[in-house]
Amino acid sequence: MGMTIAEKILARAAGTGSVAPGEIVVVKVDTAVVIDIGFYPGIWRWPARVWDPDRIVVVHDHVVPAKDVQSAEALQAGRRFVARYGVSRFHDVGATQGISHQVAADEAYALPGTVLVCVDSHTCSGGALNCCARGIGPAELIYVLCTGETWFRVAPTICYEFQGRLRSWVTAKDAFLWIAARFGSHANQNLEFGGEALTTLGLDARRTLSTMAAEVSAEFAVWEPDDLLLDHVRARTDRPFFPTSPDPDARYLDVRRIDLDAIEPRVALPDSVAGNTVAVRELTETVKVDQCFVGSCANGTLDDLATVAAIVGGKQVAAGVRFIVTPGSQRIYREAAKRGIIATLIEAGCLVTPSACGACAGLDLGVLGPGEVCLTASTRNFKGRMGSPEAKIYIGSTATVAASALTGRITDPRGIEASR
């Protein structure tokens, strides 16, 4: 029997001809990403050596700019690490800084056919680049930094084949929320995305789906490669990579065909995502919001910022609503500024923040108070995720969040007159 994309990538990284679900494989890691929160005092331990500084990336993204003395100490430790071991791929405060998973896409650090690891659970975002990318524990990451190896238990794969085309103001986030409602948890399963609709979904849309796979507890979430992806990678790196497609007779736990034409805007209700989403029309005009947020590794792309601008352009955010927007990286921020998108957002009453994880993770840049309601296009909504455990967090698409910011209530974006 043939292998899935994830199985083929893991087999190659393990130096073996084939792998099968249930097997434990030791693999060579192509890229290890270290983020700032790993350098906090009491968490970080200096390794005696690193296996290859050219395969290590350091990104300051969770507490940028430093929000307190402890954060500043963590950033200092990150800078010392880079200097000590000669790491050249370093993204500190400056022109190339951003959320680590967005940076991995911006710079093509997540390479097709390779293995990438980081301590952040949303590392699966790299799967949009045909890469086996996954979050691991801090101790495991230290081991990787020293040896260049780690291990995985090979999981069975669910294949999602997309067909049709998303309708106006319906997005990849809505498709994910529909999958989360219909199929629930994907614990101990790999996800593979492809199908005839692949060419209708840009890389930003694919990254949203791969990133959100963490919210249904998937292992790897890998996309088939195509010319769009390969052109993106070739324009950004001369490192070797290995586009990987499934074998024609690949073994899947299930193959699920998703008609994108049938998807409509959805939201996840507070406290969880898997099995907990509904159509926006079921909530329209009934849920008042205090804060709206677009950003994070899932929805801080240039496409997302352009969507917000198209909806709020020439209008004003509703009185009493805080609308926070976080570009996923400084590259995105800069390009959005060149296109006039940032000016449009500010004129509409949005607050545009630095490229960091602060609002999404409840660290800073938009912490929720007791009893407040937030509609977010970010990743996660468990109690206390964005601040007070007494706050309620709904998750929706960028279009739904932007439309709701204008009305002050969760609103179907299809009913908003946009300025496209």
Secondary structure, DSSP 8 states (H G I E B T S, - for coil): -B--HHHHHHHHHHTSS---TT-EEEEE-SEEEEEGGGGSTTT----S--S-GGGEEEE--SSSS--SHHHHHHHHHHHHHHHHHT--EEE-SSTT-B-HHHHHHHTT-S-TT-EEEESSGGGGGGGGGT-EEEE--HHHHHHHHHHSEEEEE---EEEEEEES---TT--HHHHHHHHHHHH---TT-EEEEESGGGGGS-HHHHHHHHHHGGGGT-S-EEE---HHHHHHHHTT--S--------TTB--SEEEEEEGGG---EEE-TT--TT-EEEGGGTTTTSB-SEEEE-HHHH-SHHHHHHHHHHHTTS---TT-EEEE--SBHHHHHHHHHTTHHHHHHHHT-EE--SSSHHHHTSSSS-B-TT-EEEESSS--STTTTB-TTSEEEEE-HHHHHHHHHHTB---GGGS----
